[in-house]
Amino acid sequence: MFTKLKDAEELKETLDGLEFQLYRMQDNLKEIAKKYEVIGIDQPEDHNLVIVSAQNDGNECKIMINECKKAYKGVWDFAIHGVYKDDYTIHIGDIKGPVNKGYGSVCMSYLKEVALDQNIHSIKGDIAKRDWDHLDRLVHFYEKHNFNVEIDHDNQCGEIEWNPAYQ
């Protein structure tokens, strides 16, 4: 009986949390849509709702996440920033935000969707010496998203590339 009561309490707590996030999402959507294109609502690994938005001016493409657990204050919680190198390539310039929350995977999926919608042939990026302390995590992340990863251990650098034709 104690287990059923505990399960019921946990379920109520989860439902209350989601209800709060839905109310917050309504407010946040209005504010985010004033500045960015809202391209999705998602639920990453932590099971909290997030708003996915994009800023795309043809020269740069930024995919951003805002959590629905808190009020939108004009800044994103996670982002992947890419630059159009030519008509067929997006180069990832930076990924910023907390790790191990699933936000990178959500943003990467949306970036790949944007690329496919625009007939972009590849998404590329560099792994720099400053990334070396979390190299294993980066390699795992990119390989999970079907990127080809080449690492030069001697020079502590690397390159990544995703090409939908090779999937």
Backbone bond lengths (Angstrom), bond angles and torsions (degrees), N, CA, C in turn:
res aa  C-N    CA-C-N  psi(-1)  N-CA   C-N-CA  omega(-1)  CA-C   N-CA-C  phi
1 M - - - 1.440 - - 1.536 110.82 -
2 F 1.326 116.94 -39.82 1.461 120.40 179.33 1.524 110.62 -59.41
3 T 1.339 117.77 -39.50 1.458 121.65 -179.83 1.528 110.56 -64.16
4 K 1.338 117.33 -41.94 1.471 120.20 179.18 1.519 110.56 -63.91
5 L 1.329 117.13 -41.75 1.454 121.10 178.48 1.522 110.57 -63.48
6 K 1.328 116.49 -43.53 1.466 120.96 178.77 1.523 110.32 -63.42
7 D 1.339 117.21 -43.55 1.463 120.85 178.58 1.526 111.03 -62.14
8 A 1.333 117.42 -41.14 1.463 121.57 179.32 1.529 110.60 -65.41
9 E 1.314 117.04 -39.79 1.466 121.00 178.52 1.527 110.80 -66.01
10 E 1.329 116.74 -42.60 1.469 120.63 177.98 1.518 110.81 -63.62
11 L 1.334 117.23 -40.93 1.464 121.31 179.38 1.527 110.07 -63.68
12 K 1.327 117.46 -44.37 1.461 120.85 178.66 1.526 110.73 -62.42
13 E 1.323 116.94 -41.96 1.456 121.08 178.39 1.531 110.92 -62.08
14 T 1.321 116.43 -42.60 1.470 121.37 178.28 1.524 110.53 -63.18
15 L 1.323 116.95 -46.17 1.469 121.07 179.96 1.524 111.24 -64.05
16 D 1.321 117.26 -40.91 1.467 120.36 177.53 1.527 110.73 -62.34
17 G 1.334 116.28 -40.79 1.463 120.65 178.22 1.524 112.19 -63.84
18 L 1.321 116.70 -42.40 1.470 120.34 178.87 1.531 111.22 -67.73
19 E 1.319 116.34 -38.11 1.456 119.71 178.19 1.536 110.18 -61.74
20 F 1.329 116.85 -44.56 1.463 121.05 177.18 1.526 110.51 -60.13
21 Q 1.357 116.46 -43.43 1.461 120.38 -179.32 1.533 111.13 -63.41
22 L 1.325 117.63 -36.64 1.471 120.39 178.78 1.524 111.21 -64.70
23 Y 1.327 117.23 -43.01 1.464 120.33 176.43 1.528 110.50 -62.78
24 R 1.333 116.93 -44.23 1.454 121.35 179.39 1.533 110.14 -64.22
25 M 1.350 116.20 -39.08 1.461 120.37 -179.41 1.524 110.73 -60.49
26 Q 1.329 118.07 -41.56 1.456 120.71 179.15 1.533 111.05 -57.11
27 D 1.306 115.98 -48.04 1.468 119.65 179.39 1.523 111.66 -65.53
28 N 1.321 116.04 -45.49 1.460 120.44 -178.27 1.524 111.80 -63.27
29 L 1.345 117.26 -40.62 1.468 120.58 179.66 1.518 111.36 -57.62
30 K 1.314 116.88 -43.90 1.465 120.70 -179.91 1.527 110.87 -59.11
31 E 1.327 116.25 -44.62 1.463 120.45 -177.01 1.530 112.02 -72.21
32 I 1.316 116.82 -44.15 1.470 120.63 -179.09 1.526 110.62 -64.12
33 A 1.340 117.05 -40.47 1.463 121.27 -178.10 1.526 113.01 -65.74
34 K 1.322 117.82 -18.12 1.466 120.60 176.33 1.521 111.48 -68.49
35 K 1.329 116.51 -26.21 1.465 120.44 -173.72 1.531 113.47 -116.50
36 Y 1.345 116.89 -31.53 1.463 121.01 -174.38 1.525 111.02 -129.10
37 E 1.309 115.31 165.31 1.456 120.85 173.65 1.535 107.91 -84.77
38 V 1.318 116.90 120.41 1.459 120.91 176.15 1.523 106.99 -80.52
39 I 1.346 116.27 121.40 1.465 119.93 -175.61 1.523 113.29 -113.72
40 G 1.330 116.93 -2.95 1.457 117.69 177.42 1.511 113.75 176.58
41 I 1.315 112.78 165.92 1.458 123.34 170.16 1.525 103.98 -123.03
42 D 1.309 117.72 135.68 1.461 119.80 -177.15 1.517 109.75 -140.35
43 Q 1.318 113.85 171.34 1.457 120.73 179.42 1.524 107.20 -138.24
44 P 1.341 116.81 90.93 1.465 120.12 -177.62 1.524 112.81 -69.69
45 E 1.311 115.25 -167.27 1.461 122.66 -172.61 1.523 114.23 -54.95
46 D 1.333 117.88 -31.80 1.464 119.14 -178.28 1.528 112.53 -81.51
47 H 1.330 116.68 0.36 1.464 124.61 175.61 1.517 113.77 67.89
48 N 1.310 118.23 10.86 1.454 121.26 173.94 1.520 108.57 -90.73
49 L 1.316 116.76 147.50 1.457 121.22 -179.01 1.526 111.03 -76.05
50 V 1.329 115.72 142.44 1.461 122.02 176.99 1.525 109.04 -134.49
51 I 1.312 115.07 150.74 1.460 122.62 174.32 1.523 106.87 -100.30
52 V 1.328 116.20 130.84 1.462 121.55 178.49 1.526 107.34 -107.25
53 S 1.322 116.08 126.51 1.458 120.59 179.97 1.523 109.33 -131.01
54 A 1.317 114.68 165.68 1.464 120.14 -178.95 1.521 109.79 -135.42
55 Q 1.311 113.33 147.90 1.461 122.26 171.18 1.517 104.33 -125.17
56 N 1.314 116.43 117.08 1.459 120.00 -172.88 1.521 108.97 -142.71
57 D 1.328 116.07 109.95 1.460 119.73 -179.49 1.526 113.38 -108.63
58 G 1.338 117.19 11.06 1.460 121.02 -178.85 1.513 113.03 90.19
59 N 1.324 117.91 -19.59 1.462 122.48 175.52 1.523 110.57 -104.77
60 E 1.342 115.33 -35.87 1.460 121.87 -179.56 1.523 108.89 -133.88
61 C 1.322 114.25 150.53 1.454 120.72 176.58 1.524 107.70 -134.15
62 K 1.316 115.27 122.97 1.459 119.98 178.50 1.526 107.64 -121.94
63 I 1.329 116.19 127.52 1.453 122.57 174.76 1.524 105.90 -106.15
64 M 1.338 115.79 125.04 1.467 120.43 -172.44 1.522 111.30 -125.52
65 I 1.313 114.64 152.00 1.466 121.65 176.51 1.518 108.30 -121.64
66 N 1.341 114.18 138.75 1.455 121.19 170.85 1.523 108.04 -127.21
67 E 1.323 114.82 130.01 1.454 121.10 179.97 1.530 109.88 -72.54
68 C 1.323 116.19 149.72 1.468 121.19 177.80 1.522 112.09 -99.37
69 K 1.330 116.70 10.02 1.464 120.40 177.33 1.526 111.20 -84.33
70 K 1.318 116.76 -12.61 1.461 120.44 -176.66 1.519 109.69 -143.06
71 A 1.299 115.83 164.10 1.462 121.57 -179.21 1.523 110.36 -70.35
72 Y 1.323 115.61 142.26 1.462 121.90 175.20 1.525 109.04 -71.75
73 K 1.335 115.75 126.02 1.463 121.53 -177.77 1.525 112.39 -116.00
74 G 1.338 116.70 22.26 1.457 120.14 176.39 1.518 114.80 92.61
75 V 1.329 118.29 -1.05 1.467 121.06 178.32 1.523 108.99 -129.23
76 W 1.302 115.54 151.91 1.465 121.46 -179.38 1.528 109.78 -85.57
77 D 1.342 114.77 161.69 1.461 120.96 178.06 1.526 112.23 -95.27
78 F 1.337 117.28 -22.32 1.457 122.36 -179.45 1.521 106.96 -157.17
79 A 1.337 117.29 146.87 1.469 119.55 178.81 1.519 111.61 -155.84
80 I 1.326 114.29 147.35 1.463 122.80 166.60 1.522 105.90 -113.79
81 H 1.306 115.67 125.82 1.460 122.08 -177.61 1.523 109.07 -110.86
82 G 1.327 115.99 124.75 1.460 120.64 178.24 1.515 111.26 -125.75
83 V 1.317 115.05 155.14 1.456 122.46 178.12 1.520 107.79 -122.20
84 Y 1.334 116.71 135.84 1.458 120.72 175.94 1.519 108.54 -75.78
85 K 1.326 116.43 114.04 1.465 120.65 179.39 1.526 110.97 -80.15
86 D 1.316 116.39 -33.51 1.456 123.62 175.72 1.529 106.28 -159.71
87 D 1.326 117.31 -168.06 1.464 120.26 -177.28 1.522 113.39 -68.03
88 Y 1.332 117.53 -11.87 1.460 119.96 -172.46 1.525 114.39 -125.34
89 T 1.331 117.90 5.22 1.465 119.57 -174.18 1.530 111.37 -139.13
90 I 1.325 114.82 131.93 1.464 121.49 168.51 1.526 106.53 -107.97
91 H 1.315 116.23 131.52 1.464 121.39 177.49 1.523 108.31 -107.87
92 I 1.334 116.83 119.90 1.459 121.00 178.65 1.519 108.47 -71.26
93 G 1.327 115.46 120.05 1.451 120.29 -179.50 1.514 112.50 -91.85
94 D 1.336 115.95 -37.13 1.456 117.87 -175.97 1.527 109.88 -162.72
95 I 1.309 114.53 150.70 1.460 123.12 172.72 1.519 105.30 -127.98
96 K 1.341 116.00 121.91 1.467 119.59 -176.01 1.521 110.31 -130.95
97 G 1.326 114.45 136.72 1.451 120.44 175.77 1.513 111.00 142.09
98 P 1.316 116.39 179.67 1.462 120.29 -177.77 1.532 111.88 -67.57
99 V 1.326 115.74 150.40 1.466 121.30 -179.43 1.525 110.69 -97.64
100 N 1.319 113.89 161.67 1.470 122.71 174.06 1.522 114.12 60.90
101 K 1.325 116.44 33.23 1.462 120.24 175.00 1.524 110.85 -117.07
102 G 1.344 116.89 -3.74 1.456 120.65 -178.44 1.516 113.49 87.66
103 Y 1.333 117.59 -0.97 1.454 120.67 -177.55 1.534 112.25 -67.12
104 G 1.331 116.06 -38.22 1.467 119.51 178.41 1.515 111.32 -62.08
105 S 1.314 117.09 -41.44 1.466 120.61 179.21 1.521 111.28 -65.40
106 V 1.333 117.05 -41.24 1.461 120.26 178.23 1.529 109.53 -62.35
107 C 1.335 117.30 -49.46 1.465 120.73 -179.29 1.522 111.84 -62.32
108 M 1.330 117.07 -41.18 1.460 119.84 -179.19 1.527 110.69 -64.05
109 S 1.313 117.35 -40.52 1.474 120.00 178.02 1.522 110.95 -60.58
110 Y 1.321 116.41 -42.83 1.464 119.80 178.92 1.527 111.64 -69.96
111 L 1.329 118.14 -36.94 1.468 120.21 177.07 1.525 110.50 -62.56
112 K 1.319 116.75 -42.08 1.465 120.25 178.02 1.532 110.90 -64.76
113 E 1.318 116.67 -36.88 1.466 120.86 177.16 1.533 110.76 -64.45
114 V 1.334 116.37 -43.86 1.469 120.78 176.49 1.526 109.87 -59.45
115 A 1.324 116.81 -44.36 1.465 121.27 179.61 1.537 110.97 -59.84
116 L 1.307 116.82 -47.12 1.462 120.03 -179.84 1.528 111.19 -63.69
117 D 1.333 117.35 -41.38 1.467 121.12 179.15 1.519 112.00 -62.46
118 Q 1.344 117.61 -28.66 1.459 122.20 -177.69 1.527 112.25 -101.11
119 N 1.328 116.83 10.86 1.461 122.39 -179.73 1.535 112.13 58.60
120 I 1.320 115.54 35.68 1.460 121.60 175.32 1.524 107.47 -77.84
121 H 1.314 117.40 132.23 1.464 122.08 -174.87 1.520 113.97 -87.43
122 S 1.334 117.35 -22.05 1.457 117.26 179.64 1.529 111.45 -157.59
123 I 1.319 113.48 153.53 1.459 122.10 171.18 1.522 104.71 -118.41
124 K 1.322 115.43 125.30 1.462 120.59 -177.53 1.521 110.20 -123.08
125 G 1.318 115.24 166.84 1.453 120.35 176.53 1.505 110.96 -170.38
126 D 1.297 115.27 171.44 1.461 121.84 -179.60 1.521 109.83 -118.16
127 I 1.305 114.98 148.81 1.451 121.66 168.64 1.517 105.27 -109.13
128 A 1.322 115.33 120.32 1.468 121.17 -173.81 1.526 110.77 -102.21
129 K 1.305 115.12 169.12 1.463 121.15 178.56 1.530 111.67 -57.26
130 R 1.338 117.28 -34.44 1.474 120.92 179.50 1.524 112.25 -64.80
131 D 1.351 117.53 -17.18 1.465 122.66 179.50 1.523 112.72 -90.01
132 W 1.310 116.56 -3.07 1.465 120.51 -169.01 1.530 113.13 -63.97
133 D 1.314 117.83 -28.72 1.466 119.46 -178.85 1.532 112.78 -72.54
134 H 1.321 117.94 -13.40 1.462 121.52 176.01 1.534 111.36 -130.24
135 L 1.338 115.21 33.93 1.460 121.89 -177.49 1.524 112.04 -58.67
136 D 1.330 118.26 -46.97 1.467 120.43 -177.86 1.528 111.03 -58.73
137 R 1.327 116.58 -41.50 1.468 120.51 179.20 1.527 110.93 -64.64
138 L 1.344 117.11 -40.91 1.465 121.05 178.61 1.521 111.67 -65.03
139 V 1.309 116.34 -46.46 1.464 119.90 -179.81 1.526 109.61 -60.43
140 H 1.324 117.16 -45.11 1.467 120.98 178.32 1.527 110.74 -59.27
141 F 1.327 116.75 -45.99 1.463 121.77 -179.29 1.531 111.10 -59.18
142 Y 1.329 116.79 -51.62 1.464 119.42 -177.01 1.525 111.93 -67.48
143 E 1.306 118.08 -40.55 1.459 119.67 178.28 1.527 110.82 -65.03
144 K 1.322 117.45 -36.19 1.469 121.29 176.87 1.528 110.56 -60.45
145 H 1.323 116.23 -30.16 1.465 121.21 -179.60 1.533 112.52 -99.46
146 N 1.320 115.82 22.14 1.473 123.12 173.50 1.518 114.38 63.86
147 F 1.316 116.73 34.28 1.456 121.61 172.97 1.525 108.51 -90.27
148 N 1.306 115.87 145.68 1.461 121.27 167.97 1.530 105.74 -82.26
149 V 1.328 116.38 127.59 1.458 121.36 -176.95 1.525 109.08 -118.75
150 E 1.320 116.02 123.73 1.464 121.43 176.22 1.525 108.19 -119.04
151 I 1.323 115.51 124.91 1.461 121.44 -176.86 1.526 109.74 -116.13
152 D 1.318 115.99 131.59 1.462 122.81 172.71 1.529 106.42 -105.17
153 H 1.333 116.06 94.64 1.463 120.90 -176.00 1.530 112.23 -65.04
154 D 1.331 117.26 -34.26 1.465 120.37 -178.78 1.528 112.18 -62.80
155 N 1.341 115.80 -41.34 1.461 120.36 -177.76 1.532 113.28 -100.42
156 Q 1.309 116.62 5.29 1.459 123.55 -179.85 1.532 112.30 48.58
157 C 1.333 113.94 59.62 1.452 120.22 177.45 1.528 108.49 -152.77
158 G 1.306 115.86 173.10 1.448 118.82 178.79 1.514 111.12 -170.41
159 E 1.323 114.64 173.92 1.456 121.66 179.03 1.515 108.83 -135.33
160 I 1.319 114.92 147.91 1.457 121.27 176.09 1.520 108.68 -125.56
161 E 1.330 116.24 150.78 1.463 120.01 175.83 1.515 109.84 -152.88
162 W 1.329 114.52 134.33 1.461 122.44 173.14 1.516 106.55 -117.25
163 N 1.305 115.34 130.97 1.448 121.57 178.73 1.510 107.71 -135.83
164 P 1.350 118.97 116.69 1.457 120.28 -176.18 1.523 113.25 -63.25
165 A 1.329 118.01 -21.92 1.463 120.33 179.78 1.528 111.26 -69.03
166 Y 1.331 117.43 -23.46 1.459 121.20 -177.41 1.519 112.87 -96.72
167 Q 1.333 118.24 4.63 1.467 121.12 -177.07 1.512 111.43 -79.53
